Amino acid sequence: FALSEFANAARSFEKAVKLSPRDLGLNARWVRALIRNYEFDEARRAIAGLGRLPKSRSTAFRLQGELAMREERYVDALAFFKQGLREGSADPALYLLYGDGLYQLRQFEDALFF
């Protein structure tokens, strides 16, 4: 994908979120488009806004972790993913993302015990 496609996606999701601001899935897609477009400050603001939505805590932690991974802050990413899992999320992607973070840090032995 070209970077301009992510920019267009981010703007489209932003418009959609304005029309349906309580849709957690739509908000998450918007944040991911911002992250892929390297709009990290805007992604942080959008994640902060998730607190107004019900059942958003684990999603917010996952998105913060995804942002940290993109910024190559792997230790921070692992902390966010762990917190999302502590929230009781049944999201299997959190486990995959956590494993990816362990891989990036070459902490293979830790993956066996998680």
C-alpha positions in Angstrom: 0.0 0.0 0.0 1.1 3.5 -0.7 1.3 5.9 2.2 -1.3 8.1 0.5 -3.7 5.3 0.7 -3.4 5.1 4.4 -3.8 8.9 4.6 -7.0 8.6 2.6 -8.2 5.7 4.8 -7.4 7.7 8.0 -9.4 10.7 6.7 -12.3 8.4 5.7 -12.4 6.7 9.1 -12.2 10.0 10.8 -15.3 11.2 8.9 -17.0 7.9 9.8 -16.2 8.2 13.5 -17.7 11.7 13.5 -20.9 10.1 12.2 -20.8 7.2 14.6 -18.6 8.2 17.5 -19.6 5.4 19.9 -18.6 2.6 17.5 -15.5 1.1 19.1 -14.5 -1.0 16.1 -14.7 2.0 13.8 -12.6 4.1 16.3 -10.0 1.2 16.4 -9.8 1.1 12.6 -9.3 4.9 12.5 -6.4 4.6 15.0 -4.8 1.8 13.1 -5.0 3.8 9.9 -3.3 6.8 11.7 -0.6 4.5 13.0 0.1 3.0 9.5 0.3 6.6 8.2 2.8 7.5 10.9 0.4 10.1 12.4 1.5 9.1 15.9 0.4 12.2 17.8 -3.1 12.1 16.2 -3.3 8.3 17.1 -2.5 9.1 20.7 -5.2 11.7 20.8 -7.7 9.3 19.3 -6.7 6.5 21.7 -7.2 8.9 24.6 -10.7 9.6 23.3 -11.6 5.9 23.6 -12.2 6.3 27.3 -15.7 7.7 26.6 -16.7 4.4 25.0 -18.0 1.3 27.0 -15.7 -1.7 27.1 -12.9 0.2 25.6 -10.1 -0.4 28.1 -8.6 -3.5 26.6 -8.9 -2.1 23.1 -7.2 1.1 24.2 -4.3 -0.9 25.7 -4.0 -3.0 22.5 -3.9 0.2 20.3 -1.3 1.8 22.6 0.8 -1.4 22.2 0.4 -1.3 18.5 1.5 2.3 18.4 4.5 1.5 20.6 5.5 -1.4 18.3 5.4 0.8 15.3 7.7 3.2 17.1 9.9 0.3 18.0 9.3 0.8 21.8 8.9 -2.9 22.4 9.2 -2.9 26.2 6.4 -0.4 26.4 4.4 -2.4 23.8 4.6 -5.5 25.9 3.5 -3.6 29.0 0.4 -2.3 27.1 -0.4 -5.8 25.8 -0.1 -7.4 29.2 -2.4 -4.7 30.6 -5.0 -5.4 27.9 -4.9 -9.1 28.8 -5.3 -8.3 32.5 -8.5 -6.5 31.5 -9.9 -9.9 30.7 -9.9 -9.4 26.9 -10.5 -12.6 24.9 -8.9 -11.0 21.9 -6.4 -13.6 20.5 -4.6 -10.8 18.6 -3.3 -9.5 22.0 -1.5 -12.8 22.5 -0.1 -12.7 18.9 1.0 -9.1 19.4 2.6 -9.9 22.7 4.5 -12.8 21.1 5.7 -10.5 18.3 7.0 -8.1 20.9 8.9 -10.9 22.7 10.3 -11.9 19.3 11.5 -8.3 18.6 13.3 -8.3 22.0 14.6 -11.8 21.4 13.0 -12.9 24.6 12.3 -16.4 23.3 12.4 -18.1 26.7 9.7 -15.8 28.1 7.3 -16.8 25.3 7.1 -20.3 26.8 5.7 -19.1 30.1 3.2 -16.6 28.8 
